[in-house]
Amino acid sequence: MGVKKQKNKGGRPKKEIIKKQFEGLCAIHCTQDEICDILDCSVDVLNNWCNEIYGDSFSKVFKQKSSTGKASVRRSQFNMAQKNPSMSIWWGKQHLGQTENTKSTEDDPMYKEIMRFWET
């Protein structure tokens, strides 16, 4: 009884993708093509790897993993808004629904109503 040789299955060796690197690229919102270029693989290989590792498509995995990047940017902007008036104004408009009032006071119906009240 000799040692059995493994059959050569043919084809290329499986592409090794580093999970942490992939997740980091998602976090900084690299496109699928950019991720493939950096990881030196095709879109099909990346999709198959996502299905194998995460049990889901690239687009669903990307959506989930890119959220950490969004949260990081949001934290940075929030901290910046505490020190920078322009950033604070921008933050208020984007996240608190604040707007600049461009109407003249005299054109405001509430102003007219108040003035009518005081005139009587």
ZIBEL-V853593 format. One record per residue. PHI is phi as a letter, one per 30 degrees, with the letter a starting at -180 (* if undefined). BURIAL is I if it has 9 or more other C-alpha atoms within 8 Angstrom, else O. D_CENTER is the distance of its C-alpha to the mean C-alpha in Angstrom with 2 decimals. Layout:
PHI_BURIAL_D_CENTER ; PHI_BURIAL_D_CENTER
//
This chain:
*_O_58.74 ; c_O_56.48 ; d_O_52.82 ; d_O_50.71 ; d_O_48.49 ; d_O_45.05 ; d_O_44.75 ; d_O_42.54 ; d_O_39.91 ; i_O_39.26 ; i_O_36.04 ; d_O_33.59 ; d_O_32.58 ; d_O_29.28 ; d_O_26.30 ; d_O_25.06 ; c_O_21.30 ; d_O_20.27 ; e_O_17.84 ; d_O_16.63 ; d_O_16.10 ; e_I_14.17 ; d_I_11.79 ; d_O_11.56 ; d_I_10.80 ; d_I_7.90 ; d_I_6.64 ; c_O_7.32 ; i_O_5.82 ; d_I_9.49 ; d_O_10.93 ; d_O_13.19 ; d_O_16.16 ; d_O_15.10 ; d_I_14.56 ; d_I_17.94 ; d_I_19.57 ; d_O_18.66 ; d_O_19.70 ; h_O_22.65 ; b_I_22.46 ; d_O_22.42 ; e_I_19.93 ; d_O_22.50 ; d_I_22.73 ; d_I_19.01 ; d_I_19.04 ; d_I_22.21 ; d_I_20.95 ; d_I_17.94 ; d_I_20.59 ; d_O_22.92 ; d_O_20.77 ; c_O_18.43 ; i_O_20.62 ; a_I_18.01 ; d_I_16.81 ; e_I_14.23 ; d_O_12.11 ; d_O_12.30 ; d_I_11.76 ; e_I_8.69 ; e_O_7.18 ; d_O_8.56 ; d_I_8.01 ; d_I_4.34 ; d_I_4.85 ; d_I_7.16 ; d_I_5.54 ; d_I_4.42 ; d_O_7.92 ; d_O_9.43 ; d_O_8.92 ; d_O_10.16 ; d_O_12.99 ; d_O_13.91 ; d_I_14.18 ; d_I_16.15 ; d_O_18.45 ; d_I_18.96 ; d_I_19.88 ; d_O_22.66 ; c_O_24.30 ; b_O_23.64 ; e_O_25.08 ; d_O_23.13 ; d_I_19.79 ; d_I_21.25 ; d_I_22.22 ; e_O_18.84 ; e_I_17.22 ; d_I_20.04 ; d_I_19.60 ; d_O_15.88 ; c_O_16.01 ; c_O_19.74 ; i_O_20.95 ; d_O_23.30 ; b_O_24.88 ; d_O_27.59 ; d_O_30.94 ; c_O_32.46 ; d_O_35.45 ; d_O_38.72 ; d_O_40.14 ; d_O_43.27 ; d_O_41.37 ; d_I_39.74 ; e_O_41.69 ; d_O_41.40 ; d_I_42.96 ; d_I_45.81 ; d_O_46.40 ; d_O_46.57 ; d_O_48.94 ; d_O_51.16 ; d_O_51.37 ; d_O_52.45 ; d_O_54.98 ; d_O_56.92
//
